[in-house]
Amino acid sequence: PHDTVIAQRVLRAGLVPLARTTTPEFGFTMQTESTLTGVTRNPWSLGHTPGGSSGGAAAIVASGILPMAHASDGGGSIRIPASFCGNVGLKTSRGMVTLAPEADHLLASIVAELVNSRSVRDTAAALDLMFGAAPGEAFPFPKPERPFLEEVGRPAGKLRIAVASGAFGSVTPSPEISAETNRVAKLLEGMGHHVELRAPQLDYGAYLSAFITIWIAGAGGQVAGIEAMTGRKGGPDNLEPIVWLAVQAARKMSALEYSAALAVQSATSRALGAFFETCDVLLTPTVARPTPEVGSRATLMQTDLTLDAWFNGVTQIVPHTPLCNFTGVPAISLPLAQLDGPDGPMPLGMHFIAPMGEDARLIRLAAELEAAAPWKDRRPPVHVTRI
């Protein structure tokens, strides 16, 4: 019955609502398929997923229908579709874009809102429109020194860039993705930045386990909220199989388990903050595996999987992106790489992470990279210009 604060802001700016794009149920998976809306496909290859949870937003932008589309990110849901579809996807610092009036601490403050777009310019403009606290915000960011749009074209300076192209905890990217990450690292070195192969020293197992605990609790909380609003009970007849498994697990979760996950969240944030004392930006691939096909067991809601097995399949593909949600730091996926696919080249995002509050740094660097290795002329086989 009401608009969110960011919806009010973009409407005042003159943006026109056009359609509601597809997402998986509760944004729970990184593949946009559901009983309700069917299969959303990747315009670069219709046999492959556009990613998720903002897969519909990414597909509609990649196919040229819109220059930008709203998206949200609770574990990579802006950046993963941006990688699979060849878009720009920025996950902002925690609190930079308000979640009011629904929440300020959605899923333990891991969710961020912005867009998928085709350019750094449009992403920066969207952040200018959406930026800022709402009344009662817990930790409001101060007004930036200048509009984010004015950061596009400003020199990034010589940055200390750490590159994690190999193992990230127990997950090592596929050889071709590691090679593309190292190629982009060479590009950065040629642009004058100081580049060093190095990954943060974190307890990766504890981080992923605690993130999953928070994610499961979030599913349980969302379903409980809908039950209270509608008087209808959630169950296997009206929830996707993997969501129902998560809800059942959430209902068995103790307050001590959830509290322990929050303690890991704090410790991981401190450890990553200490890492950024020694570098300005961390480069990783956005995803660790090539784009999955639609209906992939690793990501689709299968009825014969356990919750642990399903999460293990997902984290083999995306070990990097949830870390930014977990700790609150900003990160951007840029379409700087490509992999061979069955229908031609498939996009691959490069993932740049910065310390908390340094979104402007990422925009300056992203604009430099867009100028050095432009992607604007790359168009998928399914595109409005080919009709």
Summary of the structure (lengths in Angstrom):
residues: 387
radius of gyration: 19.5
end to end distance: 37.9
largest distance: 60.5
contacts: 1401
relative contact order: 0.18
helix: 39%
strand: 16%
